Amino acid sequence: MFNVEKIRKDFPILNRKVNGNPLVYFDNAATSQTPLVVINSIVDYYSNYNANIHRGVHALSQEATDKYEQARIKIQKHFNAAKAHEIIFTSGTTHAINLVANGFSSLLNKGDEVVVSAMEHHSNIVPWQMLCERTGAILKVIPINQEGELLIDIYQDLLSEKTKLVFCNHVSNALGTINPIEKIISEAHQVGAAVLIDGAQAAPHIVANVEELDVDFYTVSAHKVCGPTGVGVLYGKEDWLNKLPPYQGGGEMIAEVTFEKTTYAELPHKFEAGTPNICGGIAFGTALDYMNAIGFDAIALYENELLRYATKKLLEIDGLKIYGTAKHKTGVISFNIEGLHPYDIGSILDKLGIAVRTGHHCAQPIMDFYKIPGTVRASFSFYNTKEEIDILVQGVIRAKNMLQ
Ligand SMILES: *Cc1c(COP(=O)(O)O)cnc(C)c1O
């Protein structure tokens, strides 16, 4: 049975007050909170076996290396990758996307086409624009409808033998839309294009099975799945990772270095130059263990209940409009109140201890599509409650009364 009161005890931060009120944390799409087991795994690392990995003969170094590589295997199993070396540790999704975009510089020619969706996070737009500038490739955009769903018919029309790459998020951080990535991937493969799916926003709610999806690249940030900031992974199919050149040069990523020629290390080390976020990688593994013990099915079911409850309650407020009403969505509600600026609503909610995000959510093209400067975004996690949603709704009503 899903017991939210018991789960909340795992998160020390949920006990704190903000501006004299109990914290109501609804900014989970920006970063998730951290359970005690994950905090403890960080403390344990620095208290007991802090050492650099892969090089030392001494006990601490071997212990740290073992734990780090065990974390890689946990992540591999979680996403059902065929091989552990298909999991590349990065500093997060942004780093993972840049790694791939940079690698494709040498594989694209002028006139090649790359396809992106209109609902991407800036980190899944800008690296590709930079790639297009470097190579002369052309960026094509899959449009969305008013509900915030991709227009798949148009996507199919955009694909041709010129298409070399498609990138799309699994779940939109601004709207919560769950995209039909199975279809996006299979259609792209029919024209021989590779697909990168940005899984940063999906990972807290859905377990992607990369083998079954047959996806070429999938990216995740630990800090959105109860792990620490500054660490994440790139999953890449072995063939693709072998084809891509290294992203950064340095220690750890080489086989042999002379001034005449350097040969690169095998996967995954070819893409892991320098000392990584060792403790972060290990804590990422602990975070996935924690969430798997609760169960992603139970999490999705509960969050969906929160989403439906919050949607219903918020829509009872006069003049409130929700952006992103896709049939399949996660617990993200982006909204505005007629005549009010999202920032003003967010500031009043903050005074009441309620953390929401306001602005364009690193997805300006979506805001342009709806012709708005931004939204207030409340995003839910499995440790939130219906009582907290009631507090949010009361807060929004209060903000509305104060501002109108
Ligand atoms: C959070 C997020 C990112 C960026 O992740 P970082 O951890 O900041 O690199 C990219 N895409 C989506 C959909 C996100 O939600």
The ligand as an SDF file (V2000), in Angstrom:
LIG
                    3D

 15 15  0  0  0  0  0  0  0  0999 V2000
   15.4080   19.5120  -16.2460 C   0  0  0  0  0  0  0  0  0  0  0  0
   15.3370   19.2590  -17.6750 C   0  0  0  0  0  0  0  0  0  0  0  0
   16.4620   19.3740  -18.5060 C   0  0  0  0  0  0  0  0  0  0  0  0
   17.7870   19.8860  -18.0180 C   0  0  0  0  0  0  0  0  0  0  0  0
   18.3550   19.0570  -17.0670 O   0  0  0  0  0  0  0  0  0  0  0  0
   19.7070   19.4950  -16.3080 P   0  0  0  0  0  0  0  0  0  0  0  0
   19.7430   18.5820  -15.1330 O   0  0  0  0  0  0  0  0  0  0  0  0
   19.5360   20.9330  -15.9400 O   0  0  0  0  0  0  0  0  0  0  0  0
   20.8190   19.2770  -17.2660 O   0  0  0  0  0  0  0  0  0  0  0  0
   16.3130   19.0720  -19.8350 C   0  0  0  0  0  0  0  0  0  0  0  0
   15.1460   18.6580  -20.3320 N   0  0  0  0  0  0  0  0  0  0  0  0
   14.0460   18.5190  -19.5790 C   0  0  0  0  0  0  0  0  0  0  0  0
   12.7770   18.0380  -20.1920 C   0  0  0  0  0  0  0  0  0  0  0  0
   14.1040   18.8250  -18.2310 C   0  0  0  0  0  0  0  0  0  0  0  0
   13.0110   18.6950  -17.4780 O   0  0  0  0  0  0  0  0  0  0  0  0
  1  2  1  0
  2  3  1  0
  2 14  2  0
  3  4  1  0
  3 10  2  0
  4  5  1  0
  5  6  1  0
  6  7  2  0
  6  8  1  0
  6  9  1  0
 10 11  1  0
 11 12  2  0
 12 13  1  0
 12 14  1  0
 14 15  1  0
M  END
$$$$
